[in-house]
Amino acid sequence: MRKLVGSALALCLAAVLVGACGGYSEQDATARCEQEATARSGGGCFDPSTKKSCIDAHEECGDEAVADDTACPLTYSCPQ
């Protein structure tokens, strides 16, 4: 019984660690990008294509996503 509980605990811990290294869920990425849109609302470079780029990048690489502030509209990507 202890072996089974230990295995289940190890599996759960591995799932949490792997999930923490990846990107955001679609819902979390959308919320993050809505914050970005609000923060950048005065510049006019955050348009619907920017929001999609932002969501895609945050789903893929989470907090590692970066904005290309030289582009208008803005684009988001994951670091190389």
Buried (B, 14 or more C-beta within 10 A) or exposed (E): EEEEEEEEEEEEEEEEEEEEEEBBEEEBBBBBBEEBBEEBEEEEBBEEEBBEBBBBBBBBBBEBBEBEEEEEBBBBBBEE
